[in-house]
Amino acid sequence: MALQTLPFMANVKLHLNLIFKINYRENRLSFFYALLVFNLLIPLTISIVFYLIMFLLAGSSSFDYDTAFSSILVYLIVIFLYGIFALLVMITAAVRRLHDLGQSGWVALWLFLASIILSFVYIGSNITLGFTLYLGFTLYLLLANTKAEAHRFSELSNPFLIETK
């Protein structure tokens, strides 16, 4: 029996079901799916929908400054709330990925906090320092091989894999 990663949509649904569960492991492809959906596809879809709504409102005769301001404010609130949700999904996915690599999930929390702190401390031309740290950590999680030998998280299951014949 060989192990295979869950199909794309099943993988995304499982990420939503396991949003607060970190006592698992996660393989590279599942982490990539989470990164793709929650950090790119959904925010892009939200933005396109709001821009289409703004475009349609701009053509109406009742469109004025207050309507534009209200629409932009709603858009910013939705993006902010979604950003918090996506951050929770990605932190738990990163913890599960670290477990797959044989490392503690606390590493993810400290690196996310360090990225945020560096972004606020170096506001201005050096704001990229926090982003670079986050990007490097994400690339590490995407590219590092699963630790094959036994480690302290070996007994944790990987719900993102299914057996195939």
N, C-alpha and C positions, 0 to 999 in steps of 0.2 A: 504494500500500500504506500502510495506517495502522498505527500501533503501539498495542497495547492491553496493559494490565497482565495478568499471569498470573492465572488464577482463584485464589480464596482458598486452597484446600488445596495447590495446586501452589506457591503463593507461600510458604506456611509451610514446606513441605518444602525448598524452595530455600534458605530462611533457615538451616535446619538443615544443609544440605549446604555452605553457604558460611560457616559459623560462624567460621572463622579466615582467611577470604579477604577482603581489603579493597581489592584492586586492581580494583574495579568501581564502578559508579554505581548509585544506587537512587532511584526516583521516590517521590513523596509517598504514593501509595496503598499501595505495598509497605511503606514505613516504618510507615504506620498499621496495616497488617495485623500486622506484627511487634509493634508496641506493644500492640495489642489482644490478641493471642494470648499473648505471653510475659509481659506485665505485668498482665493482667487475667483472661483466661479460664482459663489453666492454674493460677495460684495459687488462684483461686476454686474450681476443681474439686478441687484437692488439699485445700483447707480443708473443703469439703462432704463429701468422702469420709471424712476423719478425724473430723469431727463426727458423721457417721452411725455410724462404728465406735464412737466413744465413747458415743453414745446407746444402741447395741445392747449394748455391754459394761456400761453402767450398769444395765441391766435384769437382768443375770445375777446369780446368787447369789455367784459367786466374785469379784465386783468389789469391790476394796478400795482403800485409799490407795496401795499400791505399784503396783497395776495402773494406776491413774489417772496417777500420776507417770510411770511408764514410757511410757504412751501419749502423754502430753504431751511428754516428752523426745524420743521418736521423731518426733513431729510437728514439733518445733522443729528437729531435725537435718535432716529432709527439706526443710523450708522454707528453711533456711539454705543447703543444698547446691543447691537449685533456684535460690535467689536469685543465687548465684555464676554458675550456668549462664546465667540470664536476663541478668545483667549483661554477660557475654561476648557474647551474641547482640545485645544492644542497643548495645553499644559498636561492634561491627563494623558494625551497620546504620547507626548514626549517622555513622561514618566514610564509608561508601559514600554516604550522603545528602549529606554535606558535599562529597564529590567531585562529586556531581551539581550542587551549587551553586557549584562552582568554587573551593572552599576546601580547605585542608589538613586531613587527618584528625587532626592533632595538636590542633586546637581542641577536638575531642570529648574527648580524653584529659585535657587540662588542665581543662576544665569539669567533667568527672566527678570528678576529684581535688579541685578547688576545692569542689564541692558536699559531698563527704565531709568534707573538712577543716573547712569552715564548720559542718557539722552537729556535729562533735565539739568544736570550739572554743567554740561558743555553746550548749552543752548547757543546757537549761532553757527559758525562755520564748522565746529567740531561735533555737531549733533550726530554725525554719521558714526561716531565711535560706538554708541549703543546699538545702532542698527547693524554695524559690522560684526559686533559680538553675537547678536542674535542670528544673523545670517550664517556666520561660521558654525555656530552650534547646530543650526538646522541642517546645514550641509553635512556635518558630522553624523547626525542622526540618519540622514538619507543614505549616506555612502558606507557607513561602517557595517561590516558583516556581523551576523548573529554569532554570539559566542557559543561555539559548539561544545566545549568542555564544560564539565559540571561547575556551577557557581551557586551562590546563595539564592538566586532567583530561578534556578533550573526547574524547581518543582511547580512553578506557576504555569498555568496553561496559556495557550495562545488561541483565543476564540476566533481569530481572523483566519485561521487555517482549517481546511477541511480535508478529509481523506478521500482520495480518488483511486480508482482501480486501474 
